[in-house]
C-alpha cells in the first residue's frame, strides 16, 4: 500500500526514479497514510461520542414545561402570602422569632 502511494506521489510530482527520490516518496506516503489514519480514528471517535451523548440525552426525562413552572411559582407565592398573613395576625410569634434570631 505504501509503495503504491509512493509511486503515485512520485509520478504526480514528476520525480526521477533515483533511490533518494524513491525513499522521499515512501516517507511522504507513510506520513500521508499516518495522517489519514489519525484523522479517520479521530472522526470515528467523535462520531461515537456524538451518538453516545444523543443516547444519554434521550434517556433523560423531559424538563417541566412553562405551565408547570408557572404553577409552581404561583403555589410558592401563595404559601409565602399565607405565611406572611399569619405572621401579621400573630405579632407575638413574630416577636418571638425576632428574639430567637437576635440571639
LUMSE-680986 format. One record per residue: chain; x, y, z of N, C-alpha, C, O, CB in turn; residue number from 1; residue in three letters. Coordinates in steps of 0.1 Angstrom, whole numbers, plus 2048, in hexadecimal, padded with zeros to 3 digits. Glycine has a CB too. Example, Ala and Ser with C-alpha at 12.3 -4.5 7.8 and 13.67 -1.06 7.14 Angstrom:
2
+--------+-----+-----+-----+------+------+------+-----+-----+-----+-----+-----+-----+------+------+------+-----+--------+
: chaine : n.x : n.y : n.z : ca.x : ca.y : ca.z : c.x : c.y : c.z : o.x : o.y : o.z : cb.x : cb.y : cb.z : num : residu :
+--------+-----+-----+-----+------+------+------+-----+-----+-----+-----+-----+-----+------+------+------+-----+--------+
:      A : 884 : 7C7 : 84E :  87B :  7D3 :  84E : 884 : 7DF : 84E : 88E : 7DF : 855 :  871 :  7D3 :  85A :   1 :    ALA :
:      A : 880 : 7EA : 847 :  889 :  7F5 :  847 : 881 : 800 : 84F : 886 : 80B : 850 :  88D :  7FA :  839 :   2 :    SER :
+--------+-----+-----+-----+------+------+------+-----+-----+-----+-----+-----+-----+------+------+------+-----+--------+
This chain:
103
+--------+-----+-----+-----+------+------+------+-----+-----+-----+-----+-----+-----+------+------+------+-----+--------+
: chaine : n.x : n.y : n.z : ca.x : ca.y : ca.z : c.x : c.y : c.z : o.x : o.y : o.z : cb.x : cb.y : cb.z : num : residu :
+--------+-----+-----+-----+------+------+------+-----+-----+-----+-----+-----+-----+------+------+------+-----+--------+
:      A : 808 : 7F4 : 800 :  800 :  800 :  800 : 809 : 80D : 800 : 806 : 816 : 7F9 :  7F7 :  800 :  80C :   1 :    UNK :
:      A : 813 : 80C : 808 :  81C :  818 :  809 : 823 : 81A : 7FC : 825 : 825 : 7F7 :  826 :  816 :  815 :   2 :    UNK :
:      A : 828 : 80F : 7F6 :  82F :  80F :  7E9 : 826 : 815 : 7DE : 82B : 81D : 7D6 :  834 :  802 :  7E5 :   3 :    UNK :
:      A : 819 : 811 : 7DE :  810 :  816 :  7D4 : 80E : 825 : 7D5 : 80E : 82D : 7CC :  803 :  80F :  7D4 :   4 :    UNK :
:      A : 80C : 829 : 7E2 :  80A :  838 :  7E5 : 817 : 83F : 7E2 : 817 : 84B : 7DD :  806 :  83A :  7F3 :   5 :    UNK :
:      A : 823 : 839 : 7E5 :  830 :  840 :  7E2 : 831 : 841 : 7D3 : 836 : 84C : 7CE :  83B :  838 :  7E8 :   6 :    UNK :
:      A : 82D : 837 : 7CB :  82E :  838 :  7BD : 825 : 843 : 7B7 : 829 : 84B : 7AF :  82A :  82B :  7B6 :   7 :    UNK :
:      A : 819 : 844 : 7BD :  810 :  84F :  7B9 : 815 : 85D : 7BC : 814 : 866 : 7B4 :  802 :  84D :  7BF :   8 :    UNK :
:      A : 81B : 85E : 7C8 :  821 :  86B :  7CC : 82C : 86F : 7C3 : 82D : 87A : 7BF :  825 :  86B :  7DB :   9 :    UNK :
:      A : 835 : 865 : 7C0 :  841 :  868 :  7B8 : 83C : 86B : 7A9 : 842 : 874 : 7A3 :  84A :  85C :  7B8 :  10 :    UNK :
:      A : 832 : 864 : 7A4 :  82E :  867 :  797 : 827 : 874 : 796 : 829 : 87C : 78C :  824 :  85C :  793 :  11 :    UNK :
:      A : 81F : 878 : 7A0 :  818 :  884 :  7A0 : 822 : 890 : 7A1 : 820 : 89A : 79B :  80E :  885 :  7AC :  12 :    UNK :
:      A : 82D : 88E : 7A9 :  837 :  899 :  7AA : 841 : 899 : 79E : 848 : 8A3 : 79D :  83F :  897 :  7B7 :  13 :    UNK :
:      A : 841 : 88E : 796 :  84A :  88E :  78B : 858 : 88B : 78F : 861 : 890 : 788 :  849 :  89B :  783 :  14 :    UNK :
:      A : 85B : 885 : 79A :  868 :  882 :  79F : 86F : 877 : 797 : 868 : 86E : 792 :  868 :  87E :  7AE :  15 :    UNK :
:      A : 87C : 877 : 795 :  883 :  86C :  78E : 883 : 860 : 798 : 881 : 862 : 7A4 :  891 :  870 :  78A :  16 :    UNK :
:      A : 886 : 855 : 792 :  886 :  848 :  79A : 894 : 846 : 7A1 : 89A : 83B : 79E :  882 :  83C :  792 :  17 :    UNK :
:      A : 899 : 84F : 7A8 :  8A5 :  84D :  7AF : 8A2 : 848 : 7BD : 897 : 849 : 7C2 :  8AD :  85B :  7B1 :  18 :    UNK :
:      A : 8AC : 841 : 7C3 :  8AA :  83B :  7D1 : 8A5 : 846 : 7DB : 89D : 843 : 7E4 :  8B6 :  834 :  7D5 :  19 :    UNK :
:      A : 8AB : 852 : 7DA :  8A7 :  85C :  7E4 : 899 : 860 : 7E2 : 892 : 862 : 7EB :  8B1 :  868 :  7E3 :  20 :    UNK :
:      A : 895 : 862 : 7D5 :  887 :  866 :  7D2 : 87E : 85B : 7D6 : 873 : 85F : 7DB :  886 :  86A :  7C3 :  21 :    UNK :
:      A : 881 : 84F : 7D4 :  878 :  844 :  7D8 : 877 : 844 : 7E7 : 86B : 842 : 7EC :  87E :  836 :  7D3 :  22 :    UNK :
:      A : 881 : 846 : 7EF :  880 :  846 :  7FD : 878 : 852 : 802 : 870 : 851 : 80B :  88F :  846 :  803 :  23 :    UNK :
:      A : 87A : 85D : 7FC :  872 :  869 :  7FF : 863 : 867 : 7FC : 85B : 86B : 804 :  877 :  876 :  7F7 :  24 :    UNK :
:      A : 861 : 860 : 7F1 :  853 :  85D :  7EE : 84D : 853 : 7F8 : 841 : 854 : 7FC :  852 :  857 :  7E0 :  25 :    UNK :
:      A : 855 : 849 : 7FC :  850 :  840 :  806 : 84D : 847 : 814 : 843 : 844 : 81A :  85A :  834 :  808 :  26 :    UNK :
:      A : 856 : 850 : 817 :  854 :  857 :  824 : 848 : 860 : 823 : 840 : 861 : 82D :  860 :  860 :  827 :  27 :    UNK :
:      A : 846 : 866 : 818 :  83A :  86F :  816 : 82D : 866 : 816 : 823 : 86A : 81B :  83B :  876 :  808 :  28 :    UNK :
:      A : 82E : 85A : 810 :  822 :  851 :  810 : 81F : 84C : 81E : 814 : 84C : 822 :  825 :  845 :  807 :  29 :    UNK :
:      A : 82A : 849 : 826 :  828 :  845 :  834 : 822 : 850 : 83C : 819 : 84D : 844 :  835 :  840 :  83A :  30 :    UNK :
:      A : 826 : 85C : 83A :  821 :  868 :  841 : 812 : 86A : 83D : 80A : 86C : 846 :  829 :  874 :  83E :  31 :    UNK :
:      A : 80F : 869 : 830 :  802 :  86B :  82C : 7F8 : 860 : 831 : 7ED : 864 : 836 :  801 :  86B :  81D :  32 :    UNK :
:      A : 7FD : 854 : 831 :  7F4 :  849 :  837 : 7F2 : 84A : 846 : 7E8 : 848 : 84B :  7FA :  83B :  834 :  33 :    UNK :
:      A : 7FD : 84E : 84D :  7FC :  851 :  85B : 7F2 : 85C : 85E : 7E9 : 85B : 867 :  809 :  854 :  862 :  34 :    UNK :
:      A : 7F3 : 867 : 857 :  7EA :  872 :  859 : 7DC : 86E : 856 : 7D2 : 872 : 85D :  7EE :  87E :  850 :  35 :    UNK :
:      A : 7DA : 866 : 84B :  7CC :  862 :  848 : 7C7 : 859 : 853 : 7BB : 85A : 856 :  7CC :  85B :  83A :  36 :    UNK :
:      A : 7CF : 850 : 857 :  7CA :  846 :  862 : 7C7 : 84E : 86F : 7BD : 84B : 875 :  7D5 :  83C :  865 :  37 :    UNK :
:      A : 7CF : 858 : 872 :  7CC :  860 :  87E : 7BE : 867 : 87C : 7B6 : 868 : 886 :  7D7 :  869 :  881 :  38 :    UNK :
:      A : 7BD : 86E : 871 :  7B0 :  875 :  86E : 7A4 : 86C : 86F : 79A : 86F : 874 :  7B1 :  87D :  861 :  39 :    UNK :
:      A : 7A6 : 860 : 868 :  79B :  857 :  868 : 797 : 852 : 876 : 78B : 851 : 87A :  79E :  84B :  85F :  40 :    UNK :
:      A : 7A1 : 84F : 87E :  79F :  84B :  88C : 798 : 856 : 894 : 78F : 854 : 89B :  7AC :  846 :  893 :  41 :    UNK :
:      A : 79E : 862 : 892 :  798 :  86E :  89A : 789 : 870 : 896 : 781 : 872 : 89F :  7A0 :  87A :  897 :  42 :    UNK :
:      A : 786 : 86F : 889 :  778 :  871 :  885 : 76F : 866 : 88A : 764 : 868 : 88D :  778 :  872 :  875 :  43 :    UNK :
:      A : 775 : 85A : 88A :  76D :  84E :  88F : 76A : 850 : 89E : 75E : 84E : 8A2 :  774 :  841 :  88C :  44 :    UNK :
:      A : 774 : 854 : 8A5 :  772 :  856 :  8B4 : 768 : 862 : 8B6 : 75F : 861 : 8BE :  77F :  85A :  8BB :  45 :    UNK :
:      A : 769 : 86C : 8AE :  75F :  877 :  8AF : 751 : 873 : 8AC : 748 : 877 : 8B3 :  764 :  883 :  8A6 :  46 :    UNK :
:      A : 74F : 86B : 8A2 :  742 :  866 :  89E : 73C : 85D : 8AA : 731 : 85E : 8AD :  742 :  85E :  891 :  47 :    UNK :
:      A : 745 : 855 : 8AF :  740 :  84C :  8BA : 73C : 854 : 8C6 : 732 : 851 : 8CD :  74C :  842 :  8BE :  48 :    UNK :
:      A : 744 : 85F : 8C9 :  741 :  868 :  8D5 : 733 : 86F : 8D2 : 72B : 870 : 8DB :  74C :  872 :  8D7 :  49 :    UNK :
:      A : 731 : 873 : 8C6 :  724 :  87A :  8C3 : 719 : 871 : 8C4 : 70E : 874 : 8CA :  725 :  880 :  8B5 :  50 :    UNK :
:      A : 71A : 864 : 8C0 :  710 :  85A :  8C1 : 70D : 857 : 8D0 : 702 : 855 : 8D4 :  713 :  84E :  8B9 :  51 :    UNK :
:      A : 718 : 856 : 8D8 :  716 :  853 :  8E6 : 70F : 85E : 8ED : 707 : 85C : 8F6 :  724 :  850 :  8EC :  52 :    UNK :
:      A : 713 : 86B : 8EA :  70D :  876 :  8F0 : 6FE : 877 : 8EC : 6F5 : 87A : 8F5 :  714 :  883 :  8EC :  53 :    UNK :
:      A : 6FB : 874 : 8E0 :  6ED :  875 :  8DC : 6E5 : 86A : 8E3 : 6D9 : 86C : 8E6 :  6EC :  873 :  8CC :  54 :    UNK :
:      A : 6EB : 85E : 8E4 :  6E4 :  853 :  8EB : 6E1 : 857 : 8FA : 6D7 : 854 : 8FF :  6EC :  846 :  8EA :  55 :    UNK :
:      A : 6EB : 85D : 900 :  6E9 :  861 :  90E : 6DF : 86C : 910 : 6D7 : 86C : 919 :  6F7 :  866 :  914 :  56 :    UNK :
:      A : 6DF : 875 : 906 :  6D4 :  880 :  907 : 6C7 : 87A : 904 : 6BD : 87F : 90A :  6D7 :  88A :  8FC :  57 :    UNK :
:      A : 6C6 : 870 : 8FC :  6B8 :  869 :  8FA : 6B3 : 862 : 907 : 6A7 : 861 : 908 :  6B9 :  85F :  8EE :  58 :    UNK :
:      A : 6BC : 85E : 90F :  6B8 :  857 :  91C : 6B4 : 861 : 927 : 6AD : 85D : 930 :  6C4 :  84F :  921 :  59 :    UNK :
:      A : 6B8 : 86E : 926 :  6B4 :  877 :  930 : 6A5 : 87A : 92F : 69F : 87B : 925 :  6BC :  884 :  92F :  60 :    UNK :
:      A : 69F : 87D : 93B :  691 :  880 :  93B : 68F : 88F : 935 : 698 : 897 : 935 :  68B :  880 :  949 :  61 :    UNK :
:      A : 683 : 891 : 930 :  681 :  89E :  92A : 680 : 8A9 : 935 : 67A : 8A6 : 940 :  674 :  89E :  922 :  62 :    UNK :
:      A : 685 : 8B4 : 933 :  684 :  8BF :  93E : 676 : 8C4 : 93F : 66E : 8C2 : 935 :  68E :  8CB :  93A :  63 :    UNK :
:      A : 673 : 8CA : 94A :  665 :  8CF :  94B : 662 : 8DA : 941 : 66B : 8E2 : 93E :  662 :  8D4 :  95A :  64 :    UNK :
:      A : 656 : 8DB : 93D :  652 :  8E5 :  933 : 650 : 8F2 : 93A : 651 : 8F4 : 946 :  646 :  8E0 :  92B :  65 :    UNK :
:      A : 64C : 8FC : 931 :  649 :  909 :  936 : 63E : 90A : 940 : 63F : 910 : 94A :  646 :  913 :  92A :  66 :    UNK :
:      A : 633 : 902 : 93D :  628 :  902 :  946 : 62B : 8FC : 954 : 626 : 902 : 95E :  61C :  8FA :  940 :  67 :    UNK :
:      A : 633 : 8F2 : 954 :  637 :  8EC :  961 : 63F : 8F5 : 969 : 63D : 8F6 : 976 :  63E :  8DE :  95F :  68 :    UNK :
:      A : 648 : 8FC : 963 :  651 :  906 :  96A : 649 : 911 : 96F : 64B : 916 : 97A :  65D :  90A :  961 :  69 :    UNK :
:      A : 640 : 916 : 967 :  637 :  921 :  96B : 62E : 91D : 977 : 62D : 925 : 980 :  62E :  926 :  95F :  70 :    UNK :
:      A : 628 : 911 : 976 :  620 :  90D :  981 : 628 : 90B : 98E : 624 : 90F : 999 :  61A :  8FF :  97E :  71 :    UNK :
:      A : 634 : 906 : 98D :  63D :  904 :  999 : 640 : 912 : 99F : 640 : 913 : 9AB :  64A :  8FD :  995 :  72 :    UNK :
:      A : 643 : 91C : 997 :  646 :  929 :  99C : 639 : 92F : 9A3 : 63A : 936 : 9AD :  64B :  932 :  991 :  73 :    UNK :
:      A : 62E : 92D : 99D :  621 :  933 :  9A3 : 61F : 92C : 9B0 : 61A : 932 : 9BA :  616 :  931 :  99A :  74 :    UNK :
:      A : 621 : 91F : 9B1 :  61F :  918 :  9BE : 629 : 91D : 9C9 : 625 : 91F : 9D4 :  620 :  908 :  9BC :  75 :    UNK :
:      A : 635 : 91F : 9C5 :  63F :  924 :  9CE : 63B : 932 : 9D3 : 63D : 935 : 9DF :  64D :  924 :  9C7 :  76 :    UNK :
:      A : 636 : 93A : 9CA :  632 :  948 :  9CE : 626 : 947 : 9D7 : 625 : 94F : 9E1 :  62F :  950 :  9C2 :  77 :    UNK :
:      A : 61D : 93E : 9D5 :  611 :  93D :  9DD : 615 : 938 : 9EB : 610 : 93D : 9F5 :  607 :  933 :  9D7 :  78 :    UNK :
:      A : 61F : 92E : 9EC :  623 :  92A :  9F9 : 62A : 935 : A01 : 628 : 937 : A0D :  62D :  91E :  9F7 :  79 :    UNK :
:      A : 633 : 93D : 9FA :  63A :  948 :  A00 : 62F : 952 : A05 : 631 : 958 : A0F :  644 :  94E :  9F6 :  80 :    UNK :
:      A : 625 : 955 : 9FD :  61B :  95E :  A01 : 613 : 95A : A0D : 610 : 962 : A16 :  611 :  961 :  9F5 :  81 :    UNK :
:      A : 610 : 94D : A0D :  608 :  948 :  A19 : 611 : 949 : A25 : 60C : 94D : A30 :  604 :  939 :  A17 :  82 :    UNK :
:      A : 61E : 945 : A24 :  627 :  946 :  A30 : 629 : 955 : A34 : 629 : 957 : A40 :  635 :  940 :  A2C :  83 :    UNK :
:      A : 62A : 95E : A2B :  62B :  96C :  A2E : 61F : 971 : A35 : 61F : 979 : A3F :  62F :  975 :  A22 :  84 :    UNK :
:      A : 613 : 96D : A30 :  606 :  972 :  A36 : 605 : 96C : A44 : 600 : 973 : A4D :  5FB :  96D :  A2D :  85 :    UNK :
:      A : 609 : 960 : A46 :  607 :  959 :  A53 : 611 : 960 : A5D : 60D : 963 : A69 :  60B :  94A :  A53 :  86 :    UNK :
:      A : 61D : 964 : A59 :  626 :  96B :  A62 : 621 : 979 : A65 : 623 : 97E : A70 :  634 :  96B :  A5B :  87 :    UNK :
:      A : 61A : 97F : A5B :  615 :  98D :  A5D : 60A : 98C : A68 : 608 : 996 : A6F :  610 :  993 :  A50 :  88 :    UNK :
:      A : 602 : 981 : A68 :  5F7 :  980 :  A71 : 5FB : 97B : A7F : 5F4 : 97C : A88 :  5EC :  977 :  A6B :  89 :    UNK :
:      A : 607 : 976 : A80 :  60D :  971 :  A8D : 61A : 978 : A90 : 624 : 972 : A8E :  60E :  962 :  A8C :  90 :    UNK :
:      A : 619 : 985 : A95 :  626 :  98C :  A97 : 62E : 986 : AA2 : 63B : 988 : AA2 :  622 :  99A :  A9B :  91 :    UNK :
:      A : 629 : 97E : AAC :  631 :  978 :  AB6 : 63A : 96E : AB0 : 646 : 96D : AB4 :  627 :  971 :  AC1 :  92 :    UNK :
:      A : 636 : 966 : AA6 :  63E :  95C :  AA0 : 649 : 963 : A98 : 655 : 95F : A98 :  636 :  953 :  A96 :  93 :    UNK :
:      A : 646 : 96E : A92 :  650 :  976 :  A8A : 65B : 97C : A94 : 666 : 97B : A91 :  64A :  981 :  A82 :  94 :    UNK :
:      A : 656 : 980 : AA0 :  660 :  986 :  AAA : 668 : 97B : AAF : 674 : 97C : AB2 :  658 :  98D :  AB5 :  95 :    UNK :
:      A : 662 : 96F : AB1 :  66A :  963 :  AB6 : 675 : 95F : AAC : 680 : 95C : AB0 :  661 :  958 :  AB9 :  96 :    UNK :
:      A : 671 : 95F : A9F :  67B :  95B :  A95 : 686 : 966 : A94 : 692 : 962 : A92 :  674 :  95A :  A87 :  97 :    UNK :
:      A : 682 : 972 : A96 :  68C :  97D :  A95 : 696 : 97C : AA1 : 6A2 : 97E : AA0 :  686 :  98B :  A95 :  98 :    UNK :
:      A : 690 : 978 : AAD :  699 :  976 :  AB9 : 6A2 : 96A : AB7 : 6AE : 96A : ABB :  690 :  973 :  AC5 :  99 :    UNK :
:      A : 69E : 95F : AB0 :  6A6 :  954 :  AAE : 6B1 : 957 : AA4 : 6BD : 953 : AA6 :  69E :  948 :  AA8 : 100 :    UNK :
:      A : 6AE : 95F : A9A :  6B8 :  963 :  A90 : 6C2 : 96D : A96 : 6CE : 96D : A91 :  6B2 :  969 :  A84 : 101 :    UNK :
:      A : 6BE : 975 : A9F :  6C7 :  97F :  AA5 : 6D1 : 978 : AAE : 6DC : 97D : AB0 :  6BF :  989 :  AAD : 102 :    UNK :
:      A : 6CE : 96D : AB3 :  6D8 :  965 :  ABB : 6D6 : 966 : AC9 : 6DE : 960 : AD1 :  6E6 :  969 :  AB7 : 103 :    UNK :
+--------+-----+-----+-----+------+------+------+-----+-----+-----+-----+-----+-----+------+------+------+-----+--------+
